[in-house]
Amino acid sequence: MPRLVATLKVPALPRGDAAARARFPLARKAFAGLTLDAVAIIAALLVIRLVSSSVDRIIAIKSRSEALAFLVNSVDALEATTVMAATMLLIILATSNLGPQRGRARGATLAAAVVISSGLGIVARMALDGWFVSPKWEDIRAFAAYVWPRYAIIGALLTIVAELYRRERASLAEAQQAELDAVALERELAAARLQALQAQIEPHFLFNTLANVRRLFDEDPAAGRTMLEMLMRYIQVALPGMRRRESTLEDEAALIEAYLHIHRVRMGARLAFVVDVPRSLRAACVPPMMLLTLVENAVKHGLNARPDGGRIRVTARIDNARLVLTVADTAVGFGSASGTGLGLANISARLASEFGERATLLLENNELGGATASIVLPYDAGIPPA
């Protein structure tokens, strides 16, 4: 038995040794899947077969000498059977890994491997037992005719089981890959929706702001310079954020402050705002432009709808290991127009794509008569998946 193990052992290569791995690429590919679990299962099957075929002899044992003789004969039989099984296993496994991977060609190749490997296994077994030292061809032919079909059938059944298992695993892998592709596609669609939203909002906002700057320079040059400075600040922060998959709360707060300063120049006393982001949270990673979309929604659908305007408060806090970003206003609250806007729908889709059920968008009317919108993110992750 030791000599058999020595001839079948594949050299163990260190995991980090790339050069050593390159020495045996064909052997590694041919015997991929030859794990200790697979070897243990085959060994268990051999033992079960040996015991099941010797039940009558086991029952007939009446003395220690008979038991010892049975044990010796069983070890010899197990060794011979192991030689056949190992020969068949290696040939069929190599054929499975190196041969055709699908279609009728794979079935025909595996069938040929079963027949040939069982025949070579018989030759190896007879060589081990010394049948070819002084061959008796009649006995050899009779033995081969009796044993060859039996082991070919057993090998065929085990190969079919292995093929069914292989196909099941392949189907599961394809299903998982399809699910990953669907998630990636949804993420790309969400990013495309964001870009489309920005393409709609940004030109309109910029043209209106520039028109206000031109008007203010005629009526109030100081206010015009302030609005122009805030617009430059807004563009300085906003342009890089449009190209990124992630941002920080500090950048998003700076963007929102510049945006609201621009509108305060335009709206005057009708707009008051507070951006309250603790310094400890400013380095937190968040999806870009989401919080700004909530602020834009509050200005457009909330404060603009009231003659006297209102107040906007932007906050960030940690609640049960979740990052809660809130935009609250004292305007008209959520209605049919504000609650179903493209911006809010885009935020919901992006959160679902990037975080699944770990993130959400909450919309509600607050006690002050206005609206509160909150983005809840997992704080430990806090970043859109790469």
DRENGULUM-968720 format. One line per 8 residues: number of its first residue (from 1); their letters; for each residue x, y, z of N, C-alpha, C. Coordinates in steps of 0.1 Angstrom, whole numbers, m for minus. Atoms other than C-alpha are relative to their C-alpha. Example, Ala and Ser with C-alpha at 12.3 -4.5 7.8 and 13.67 -1.06 7.14 Angstrom:
2
1) as) 9,m12,0,123,m45,78,9,12,0 | m9,m11,0,137,m11,71,m8,11,8
end
This chain:
386
1) mprlvatl) 8,m12,0,0,0,0,8,13,0 | m8,m12,0,27,26,8,5,4,m14 | m6,m3,14,42,22,m28,m11,7,m9 | 10,m6,8,8,31,m43,m2,14,3 | 1,m14,m4,5,63,m23,11,8,m5 | m12,m7,5,40,73,m33,m1,3,m15 | 0,m2,14,33,69,m70,m11,10,m4 | 11,m8,4,0,89,m69,1,14,6
9) kvpalprg) 0,m13,m7,10,118,m47,5,11,m8 | m3,m12,7,10,152,m63,9,9,9 | m9,m8,m9,39,174,m50,m8,12,5 | 7,m11,m6,25,200,m26,9,13,m2 | m7,m12,3,34,235,m36,m4,11,10 | 3,m11,m9,36,265,m13,m10,10,m6 | 11,m9,5,6,289,m17,6,12,m6 | m6,m12,5,28,319,m23,11,m1,m10
17) daaararf) m12,3,9,54,303,m45,m5,0,m15 | 6,m1,13,43,315,m80,9,m9,m10 | m9,8,9,74,299,m97,m2,m15,2 | 3,14,m2,67,265,m81,m13,m4,m6 | 13,3,6,31,267,m92,1,m2,m15 | m1,0,15,42,273,m128,7,m13,m5 | m8,12,4,63,240,m128,m10,m11,m4 | 10,11,3,32,217,m129,m13,5,m4
25) plarkafa) 14,m5,3,4,236,m146,m9,m11,m6 | 8,10,6,m8,206,m166,m5,m10,11 | 4,10,m11,m8,182,m135,m10,7,9 | 9,m7,m9,m26,208,m114,m14,1,m7 | 13,0,7,m53,212,m141,m6,m13,m1 | 5,14,2,m56,175,m147,m6,m6,12 | 5,6,m12,m61,166,m111,m7,10,9 | 8,m9,m8,m81,196,m100,m12,m7,5
33) gltldava) 11,7,m6,m108,184,m77,4,m13,8 | m5,11,m8,m87,156,m62,3,4,14 | m2,m5,m14,m93,166,m26,0,m12,9 | 0,10,m10,m90,147,6,m14,m5,2 | 14,5,m1,m128,146,8,m4,m10,m10 | 3,10,11,m131,129,m26,7,m13,2 | m7,12,m2,m104,104,m17,m6,m8,12 | 7,7,m11,m121,97,16,m13,m7,m3
41) iiaallvi) 12,6,4,m154,91,0,2,m13,m8 | m3,12,8,m139,66,m25,5,m11,9 | m5,11,m9,m120,48,2,m11,m6,9 | 11,5,m7,m152,45,22,m8,m9,m8 | 8,9,9,m170,30,m8,7,m13,m2 | m7,12,2,m142,5,m13,m1,m9,13 | 2,8,m13,m144,m6,24,m14,m6,1 | 14,5,m1,m182,m9,22,m2,m11,m10
49) rlvsssvd) 1,11,9,m179,m30,m9,6,m13,5 | m7,12,m5,m154,m53,7,m8,m7,11 | 8,5,m11,m175,m57,38,m13,m7,m5 | 12,5,5,m207,m62,19,1,m13,m8 | m2,12,7,m192,m89,m3,6,m11,8 | m6,11,m9,m178,m108,27,m8,m3,12 | 9,2,m12,m208,m109,50,m1,m15,4 | 1,15,m3,m211,m147,47,13,m5,7
57) riiaiksr) m13,4,m6,m174,m152,55,1,6,14 | m1,m6,m13,m176,m128,84,m9,m8,10 | 9,8,m9,m206,m147,99,6,m14,3 | m5,13,m2,m188,m180,94,13,m1,9 | m13,0,m9,m157,m169,115,m3,m6,14 | 2,6,m13,m154,m191,146,12,0,9 | m12,0,m8,m119,m187,158,9,12,m3 | m9,m11,2,m91,m161,161,8,m2,m12
65) sealaflv) m8,3,11,m71,m178,135,m7,3,m13 | 9,m3,12,m100,m176,110,m1,15,m2 | 2,m14,1,m105,m140,119,13,7,m5 | m12,m6,4,m68,m132,114,2,m3,m15 | m1,4,15,m68,m151,80,m9,9,m8 | 10,m9,7,m99,m131,70,6,14,m1 | m5,m14,0,m82,m98,80,11,1,m10 | m12,m1,9,m50,m106,60,m5,m1,m15
73) nsvdalea) 6,1,14,m71,m117,29,m7,13,m4 | 8,m13,2,m92,m85,33,10,11,m4 | m10,m10,3,m61,m63,33,6,m2,m14 | m5,3,14,m47,m80,2,m11,4,m10 | 11,m4,9,m81,m76,m15,m2,15,m1 | 2,m15,0,m84,m40,m5,11,7,m7 | m11,m5,7,m49,m33,m18,m2,m1,m15 | 2,2,14,m57,m48,m51,m11,8,m6
81) ttvmaatm) 11,m9,4,m90,m30,m53,4,14,m1 | m4,m13,0,m74,2,m44,9,4,m12 | m8,m3,12,m49,m1,m73,m9,2,m12 | 9,m2,11,m78,m5,m97,m7,13,1 | 8,m12,m2,m98,23,m82,8,12,m2 | m9,m12,1,m68,47,m81,3,2,m15 | m3,m1,15,m60,39,m118,m12,6,m7 | 12,m6,6,m96,46,m128,m3,14,4
89) lliilats) 2,m14,m5,m99,77,m107,8,10,m7 | m10,m10,6,m68,94,m121,m3,2,m15 | 2,m1,14,m76,86,m157,m13,7,m3 | 13,m6,2,m113,96,m155,1,15,4 | m1,m14,m4,m105,128,m135,8,8,m10 | m8,m7,9,m78,138,m159,m7,3,m13 | 8,m2,12,m101,132,m189,m11,10,2 | 11,m10,m3,m129,152,m172,6,14,0
97) nlgpqrgr) m5,m14,m1,m106,182,m166,7,5,m13 | m7,m4,12,m86,181,m198,m8,m1,m13 | 7,3,12,m111,168,m223,m11,10,m2 | 11,m10,3,m142,185,m238,m8,3,12 | 7,m4,m12,m162,204,m213,m15,0,m1 | 15,0,2,m197,201,m228,m3,m8,m13 | 5,6,12,m218,184,m254,2,m15,0 | m1,14,2,m218,149,m268,15,m5,1
105) argatlaa) m14,4,0,m180,149,m272,5,m3,15 | m4,3,m14,m177,151,m234,m5,m13,5 | 5,13,m4,m200,122,m229,7,m12,m6 | m7,10,6,m182,101,m254,14,m2,5 | m13,0,m6,m148,110,m240,0,m7,14 | 1,6,m14,m158,101,m204,m3,m15,m1 | 4,14,2,m174,68,m216,13,m8,m4 | m12,7,4,m141,59,m233,10,m1,11
113) avvissgl) m10,0,m12,m121,69,m202,m4,m10,10 | 5,10,m10,m143,46,m180,4,m14,m5 | m3,14,5,m138,16,m203,15,m2,0 | m14,2,0,m101,22,m208,6,m1,14 | m6,0,m13,m93,30,m172,m3,m12,8 | 4,13,m7,m112,m1,m159,9,m11,m5 | m9,10,5,m91,m22,m183,14,2,5 | m13,m2,m5,m59,m6,m173,1,m3,15
121) givarmal) 0,4,m15,m69,m10,m136,1,m15,2 | m1,15,m1,m73,m48,m142,15,m4,m3 | m14,3,3,m38,m48,m158,9,3,12 | m9,m4,m12,m23,m29,m128,m2,m10,11 | 2,10,m11,m40,m53,m104,7,m13,m2 | m6,13,3,m28,m84,m122,16,1,1 | m14,m2,m1,7,m69,m124,5,0,15 | m3,m1,m15,6,m62,m86,0,m14,6
129) dgwfvspk) 1,14,m5,m4,m99,m80,10,m9,m7 | m10,8,6,24,m112,m103,m5,m9,m11 | 6,9,10,1,m127,m129,9,m1,m13 | m7,0,12,25,m118,m157,14,m6,1 | m14,7,m2,56,m135,m142,0,m13,m8 | 2,12,8,44,m168,m156,m15,m1,m4 | 14,m2,3,12,m159,m174,m8,m12,m4 | 9,11,5,m17,m183,m178,m12,8,m7
137) wedirafa) 8,m9,7,m36,m165,m205,m15,m4,1 | 14,4,m2,m68,m185,m201,m6,6,13 | 4,m6,m12,m70,m174,m165,m1,15,m1 | 0,m15,1,m62,m138,m174,m12,4,m8 | 12,m4,8,m89,m137,m201,m13,m2,8 | 12,3,m8,m114,m153,m178,m2,11,11 | 1,m10,m10,m106,m129,m150,m4,14,m5 | 3,m13,6,m107,m98,m173,m14,0,m4
145) ayvwprya) 14,1,5,m140,m110,m188,m10,1,12 | 9,0,m12,m155,m113,m153,1,14,7 | m2,m12,m8,m140,m82,m136,m2,13,m8 | 0,m12,8,m138,m57,m164,m14,7,m1 | 13,m7,1,m175,m51,m170,m5,5,13 | 4,m4,m13,m182,m50,m133,5,14,4 | m7,m13,m4,m157,m22,m126,m4,11,m10 | 4,m10,10,m167,m4,m159,m14,5,4
153) iigallti) 13,m4,m4,m203,m3,m147,1,9,13 | m1,m8,m12,m193,9,m112,6,14,m3 | m6,m13,3,m170,36,m127,m9,9,m8 | 9,m8,7,m197,47,m151,m11,6,9 | 10,m5,m9,m223,51,m123,6,12,8 | m7,m10,m8,m198,71,m102,3,12,m9 | m2,m11,9,m189,92,m132,m12,8,m3 | 12,m7,2,m225,100,m139,m4,8,12
161) vaelyrre) 4,m7,m12,m231,110,m103,9,13,1 | m9,m12,0,m200,133,m105,m4,10,m10 | 4,m9,10,m212,148,m137,m13,8,4 | 12,m7,m4,m246,156,m123,3,10,11 | m4,m10,m10,m230,172,m93,8,12,m6 | m7,m11,7,m207,192,m116,m9,9,m7 | 10,m8,7,m236,204,m136,m8,8,9 | 7,m8,m10,m255,214,m105,8,12,5
169) raslaeaq) m8,m11,m5,m226,234,m92,2,11,m11 | m2,m9,11,m221,250,m127,m13,9,m1 | 12,m8,1,m258,260,m127,m1,10,11 | 1,m10,m12,m256,275,m92,10,11,m3 | m9,m10,3,m225,294,m103,m5,10,m10 | 5,m9,10,m242,307,m134,m12,9,6 | 11,m7,m6,m273,317,m113,6,12,8 | m6,m11,m9,m251,336,m88,7,11,m9
177) qaeldava) m6,m10,8,m232,353,m116,m10,9,m7 | 11,m8,6,m264,363,m133,m6,10,10 | 5,m9,m10,m276,378,m100,10,11,2 | m10,m11,m2,m243,397,m96,m1,9,m12 | 1,m8,12,m246,409,m132,m12,9,1 | 12,m8,m1,m282,421,m125,2,11,10 | m3,m10,m10,m270,440,m94,9,11,m7 | m9,m10,6,m242,456,m114,m7,8,m11
185) lerelaaa) 8,m7,10,m266,465,m142,m9,10,6 | 9,m10,m7,m290,481,m117,8,12,5 | m8,m10,m5,m261,500,m102,4,10,m12 | m3,m9,12,m251,513,m137,m12,8,m4 | 12,m7,3,m287,522,m144,m2,12,9 | 1,m10,m10,m288,541,m112,10,12,m2 | m10,m11,3,m256,560,m121,m4,8,m12 | 4,m7,12,m270,567,m155,m12,10,3
193) rlqalqaq) 11,m9,m4,m302,581,m139,5,12,7 | m6,m12,m7,m281,603,m117,6,10,m10 | m6,m8,10,m262,616,m146,m11,8,m8 | 11,m7,7,m294,623,m165,m7,11,9 | 6,m10,m9,m308,641,m134,9,12,0 | m9,m11,0,m277,662,m132,0,8,m13 | 1,m7,13,m279,670,m169,m12,8,m1 | 12,m8,0,m314,683,m163,1,11,9
201) iephflfn) 1,m10,m11,m308,702,m131,11,10,m2 | m11,m9,m1,m273,717,m135,m1,12,m10 | 0,m12,9,m277,738,m167,m11,10,4 | 10,m9,m4,m310,752,m155,4,8,12 | m5,m8,m12,m295,761,m121,11,10,m3 | m11,m9,3,m264,775,m136,m4,12,m8 | 5,m12,8,m282,797,m162,m8,9,9 | 8,m9,m8,m306,810,m136,10,8,9
209) tlanvrrl) m9,m7,m9,m277,818,m112,8,11,m8 | m7,m10,8,m257,836,m140,m9,11,m3 | 10,m11,3,m288,856,m149,m1,9,12 | 1,m8,m12,m291,866,m113,13,8,3 | m13,m7,m2,m254,875,m111,0,12,m9 | 0,m11,9,m258,897,m141,m9,11,4 | 9,m10,m5,m288,914,m127,5,7,13 | m5,m6,m12,m272,919,m93,11,9,m2
217) fdedpaag) m11,m9,2,m241,935,m107,m5,13,m5 | 6,m12,4,m264,961,m122,m7,7,12 | 8,m6,m11,m285,966,m90,8,0,13 | m7,1,m13,m262,955,m61,13,m7,m3 | m12,7,3,m226,948,m71,6,m9,11 | m6,8,m11,m216,935,m36,m8,m13,0 | 7,13,0,m244,909,m37,3,m8,m12 | m4,8,12,m234,900,m73,13,m7,2
225) rtmlemlm) m14,6,m3,m198,894,m62,m2,m12,9 | 2,11,m9,m210,873,m33,m6,m12,m7 | 7,11,7,m233,852,m55,10,m7,m10 | m9,5,9,m205,848,m81,11,m8,8 | m10,7,m8,m180,837,m53,m7,m14,4 | 7,13,m4,m206,811,m41,m2,m9,m12 | 2,8,12,m212,799,m76,14,m7,m4 | m14,6,2,m174,794,m81,3,m11,10
233) ryiqvalp) m2,11,m11,m173,775,m48,m8,m12,m3 | 9,11,3,m202,754,m58,5,m9,m12 | m5,7,12,m187,745,m92,13,m7,4 | m13,6,m4,m153,738,m76,m2,m13,8 | 3,12,m7,m169,712,m53,m8,m10,m8 | 10,8,7,m196,699,m76,6,m8,m11 | m5,6,12,m176,691,m107,7,m13,3 | m6,12,m4,m153,665,m91,m10,m11,5
241) gmrrrest) 9,10,m5,m182,649,m73,m8,m7,m10 | 8,6,11,m201,642,m105,7,m12,m6 | m8,11,6,m173,619,m116,4,m11,9 | m4,10,m10,m169,600,m84,m11,m9,5 | 10,9,m5,m187,570,m70,m2,2,15 | 2,m2,m14,m182,582,m34,5,14,3 | m4,m14,m5,m177,615,m15,1,m1,15 | 0,m1,m15,m173,626,21,m10,10,4
249) ledeaali) 10,m9,m6,m197,644,43,5,14,0 | m6,m13,0,m173,673,44,m2,7,m13 | 2,m6,14,m174,678,6,m15,2,m2 | 14,m2,2,m212,673,6,m5,12,8 | 4,m12,m8,m216,699,34,4,13,m7 | m5,m12,7,m194,724,15,m9,3,m13 | 8,m2,12,m215,718,m17,m13,6,4 | 14,m5,m5,m248,723,2,1,14,4
257) eaylhihr) m1,m14,m5,m236,755,19,2,10,m12 | m2,m9,11,m224,770,m14,m14,1,m8 | 13,0,7,m258,760,m30,m10,9,7 | 9,m7,m8,m278,775,m2,4,15,1 | m4,m14,0,m257,807,m1,m4,7,m13 | 5,m5,13,m265,812,m38,m14,4,1 | 15,m3,m1,m302,809,m31,m3,10,10 | 3,m10,m10,m300,831,m1,2,14,m6
265) vrmgarla) m2,m13,7,m286,859,m22,m12,3,m8 | 12,m2,9,m315,854,m46,m13,2,8 | 12,m1,m8,m342,849,m19,0,9,12 | m1,m10,m11,m329,872,8,m5,m6,13 | 5,4,m13,m347,869,41,m9,m12,0 | 9,11,1,m370,843,28,7,m14,2 | m7,13,m2,m343,816,32,10,1,12 | m10,2,m11,m325,807,64,4,m15,1
273) fvvdvprs) m4,14,0,m305,775,68,11,m2,10 | m11,5,m9,m282,756,91,5,m14,m5 | m6,13,4,m258,728,81,8,m5,12 | m6,5,m12,m250,709,112,6,m14,m2 | m6,13,2,m225,681,105,12,0,10 | m11,1,m10,m203,671,135,14,m2,m7 | m13,1,6,m166,673,128,4,m15,0 | m3,14,m1,m163,636,139,m6,m8,m12
281) lraacvpp) 6,7,11,m185,626,110,3,5,m14 | m2,m6,13,m172,648,82,9,m9,m9 | m8,9,9,m148,621,70,m7,m12,m5 | 8,11,4,m176,596,66,m3,0,m15 | 2,1,15,m180,583,30,m15,m1,m2 | 14,0,4,m214,589,14,m1,0,m15 | 2,m2,15,m228,586,m21,m1,15,m4 | 0,m14,4,m223,619,m39,m13,5,m5
289) mmlltlve) 11,m7,5,m250,644,m46,m14,m4,5 | 13,4,m5,m277,626,m27,m6,10,10 | 4,m9,m10,m279,650,2,m4,13,m7 | 3,m12,7,m278,679,m22,m14,m1,m7 | 13,2,6,m308,665,m41,m11,2,10 | 10,m2,m10,m328,665,m9,m1,15,3 | 0,m15,m3,m318,702,m3,m7,7,m12 | 7,m6,12,m328,711,m39,m15,m2,0
297) navkhgln) 14,3,m1,m361,694,m34,m7,9,10 | 6,m9,m10,m367,714,m2,m2,14,m5 | 0,m13,5,m359,746,m19,m11,2,m11 | 8,m1,11,m378,739,m51,m15,m2,3 | 13,4,m2,m409,722,m38,m6,5,14 | 4,m5,m13,m409,737,m3,0,15,2 | m1,m14,m2,m396,772,2,m5,9,m11 | 4,m8,12,m403,785,m33,m16,1,0
305) arpdggri) 15,0,1,m440,776,m28,m6,9,11 | 5,m9,m10,m443,799,2,5,14,m2 | m4,m14,2,m443,837,m1,10,4,10 | m10,m4,m11,m424,841,32,11,m10,1 | m11,9,0,m400,812,24,0,m9,12 | 0,9,m12,m388,792,54,15,m3,4 | m13,4,m5,m359,775,71,4,m14,m4 | m5,13,3,m338,745,61,11,m4,10
313) rvtaridn) m10,5,m9,m318,724,85,5,m13,m5 | m7,12,5,m293,698,74,8,m6,11 | m7,6,m12,m280,674,101,5,m14,m4 | m6,14,1,m259,642,104,2,m5,14 | m2,6,m13,m259,618,133,1,m15,m1 | m1,15,m1,m253,582,143,m11,m5,9 | 11,6,m8,m282,561,154,0,m15,m2 | m1,14,0,m277,524,162,9,m5,m12
321) arlvltva) m10,3,10,m246,521,140,m4,3,m14 | 5,m4,14,m264,538,111,2,15,m1 | m2,m15,3,m256,572,96,m13,5,m5 | 13,m6,4,m287,593,94,3,15,m5 | m1,m13,6,m286,623,71,m13,6,m3 | 14,m5,0,m316,646,74,0,14,m5 | 3,m13,5,m329,676,55,m14,3,4 | 13,m4,m5,m358,693,73,m3,15,m4
329) dtavgfgs) 4,m14,3,m377,725,63,m13,3,7 | 12,m5,m6,m405,746,76,m9,6,m10 | 9,m6,11,m423,751,43,m13,m8,m1 | 13,5,2,m453,733,28,m2,m15,3 | 1,14,m2,m445,697,35,m1,m8,m13 | 0,8,11,m446,668,12,m14,m1,m6 | 13,2,7,m474,667,m14,2,m8,m12 | m1,8,12,m481,651,m47,12,3,m9
337) asgtglgl) m11,m4,8,m454,671,m64,13,m3,5 | m13,2,m6,m426,668,m40,3,m14,3 | m2,14,m5,m431,632,m29,3,m9,m12 | m2,10,11,m429,617,m64,10,6,m10 | m9,m6,10,m401,638,m80,10,m10,m5 | m10,8,6,m374,624,m102,12,m2,9 | m12,0,m9,m347,633,m77,m2,m10,12 | 2,10,m11,m363,613,m48,m1,m14,m5
345) anisarla) 0,14,6,m370,583,m71,14,m4,m3 | m14,4,4,m334,584,m82,8,m4,13 | m7,3,m13,m322,584,m45,m4,m14,4 | 5,13,m4,m344,554,m37,6,m11,m8 | m6,10,9,m331,535,m67,15,m2,3 | m14,1,m2,m295,543,m60,3,m7,14 | m2,7,m13,m298,532,m23,m2,m15,m1 | 3,14,2,m314,500,m33,11,m8,m8
353) sefgerat) m10,6,8,m288,493,m59,14,m2,7 | m14,0,m6,m257,501,m38,0,m6,14 | 0,5,m14,m268,490,m3,m11,m10,3 | 11,9,m3,m299,468,m7,m9,4,11 | 9,m3,m11,m320,466,24,7,7,12 | m8,m7,m11,m292,482,45,m1,15,1 | 1,m14,0,m301,517,35,m15,3,m5 | 14,m4,4,m334,536,30,m1,15,0
361) lllennel) 4,m14,1,m350,570,22,m13,1,8 | 12,m2,m8,m375,582,48,m6,14,m3 | 6,m13,3,m400,610,39,m12,1,9 | 12,m2,m9,m425,625,64,m1,15,1 | 3,m14,m3,m442,658,72,4,2,15 | m4,m2,m14,m428,673,104,m10,9,8 | 10,m7,m8,m445,691,133,0,15,m3 | m1,m14,3,m434,725,121,m8,4,m13
369) ggatasiv) 8,m3,12,m456,722,90,8,m3,m13 | m8,3,12,m427,713,66,2,m14,m2 | m3,14,3,m411,682,54,14,m4,5 | m13,5,m4,m383,660,66,3,m13,m8 | m5,11,8,m363,637,44,13,m5,6 | m12,6,m6,m337,613,58,5,m12,m8 | m8,11,6,m311,590,42,7,m7,11 | m6,9,m11,m302,561,65,10,m9,m7
377) lpydagip) m10,8,6,m269,544,56,7,m9,11 | m8,8,m10,m249,516,73,13,7,3 | m12,m9,m3,m222,536,91,13,m8,m1 | m12,8,0,m197,507,93,5,m2,m15 | m4,1,14,m198,504,55,1,15,m6 | 0,m14,3,m209,539,46,5,4,m14 | m5,m3,13,m195,536,11,m7,m8,m10 | 6,9,10,m211,525,m21,10,m11,m4
385) pa) m9,10,4,m197,492,m32,8,3,m12 | m8,m3,12,m168,494,m56,m4,m8,m12
end
